[in-house]
Amino acid sequence: MAAKALGLASRSAALVRWARGRDFDLALGHGSNDVSIAAALLRIPSSTAFDYEWASVQHNINCRLARAVVVPDAIPPERLRRYGAGPRKLQRYRD
């Protein structure tokens, strides 16, 4: 677990260093905690997408940090509320 946390911190920091000063308006990720963390640190709005609702650690980070969470409508919205993806943040599409 510690190695995973260290890897996440290292990758996020590298992404912040790369993105800083490049004038991004929006960060988009597909299940990438690195993107969500880097965007939050840089104060860039972000959106995340995923198609599997049971990755709880990943979703607890991504859904809380992203401004929009994009998922297929096969995932019931009530499964995502516990991760911080409420109705205002959740965008669903037909799968």
N, C-alpha and C positions, 0 to 999 in steps of 0.2 A: 504494500500500500504506500509506503514511504517513497519507494522508487517511482511509482506512478505519479505521485504528487510532485516529486522533484522534476520528472519529465514534463509534466504539464506546465509547471512554472518556467522551466527552461525554454520550451517551445513558445509559450506565450510571450516571454520576454524577447525572444528572437524576432517574433512577429511584430512586436511593438517597435523594436529598433528599426526593422525594415520599413514599416508603414509610417513612422513619424516623419512629418514634413512633406508627405506626398499628397496632401489635400484630398483625402478620401471623404466622400459624402455619406457613404453607407458601406457596411460590412455584411457580407452574406456568407453563411456557412451551412453545410449539411452535416449536422451532428458533430460539429467541431467545437469543443470547449476552448481550444486555443484562440479561435476567431472571436468568440464571445468575450473572453477575458481581455484580449488585446483591444478590442473595440471599446469595452467599458473603460479600460485604463486611458485610452486616447480620447474618450468622450465622443465616439463616433456611434451613431445609431446602428443597430445590427438586427438582423433577422436570421433565424435558424430554421432549418427544415429537417424532418426525420420521418421515418415510416415504421418505427418500432417503438411502442410505448413503454416497454418494460426496462429500459436502460436507466434505472433510477438515478444513479450518481451523475451520469451525463446530463440528464434532463433537469436535475435540480440546479445545475450550473447554468446550462443554456437557457432554459425557460425563464429563469429569474433575471438574467442579464439582457436578454434580447427584447427588443420592442415588439417584434412580431414572431409568432411561432406558426409555421406552415406545416400542416399534416394532412394525410388523406382522411376523408370523412368516415372511413372504416374504424378509426380510433375514436371512441366515445369521449366527448369533451370532459366529462366528469373524471376520467382517468388522468387528465393532465392538470387539473386544478391544483392538486397536491404539489406539483412541481412549480407552480407560479404562473401557469398559462391559463389565465381567466378569460372570460368572454371578450374583453376589449383587446386582448393580445392575440388570441387564437384566430387563425385563418385556415379554413379547411377547403380541400378540393376533392372533387369526385375521383375515386381511384378506378 
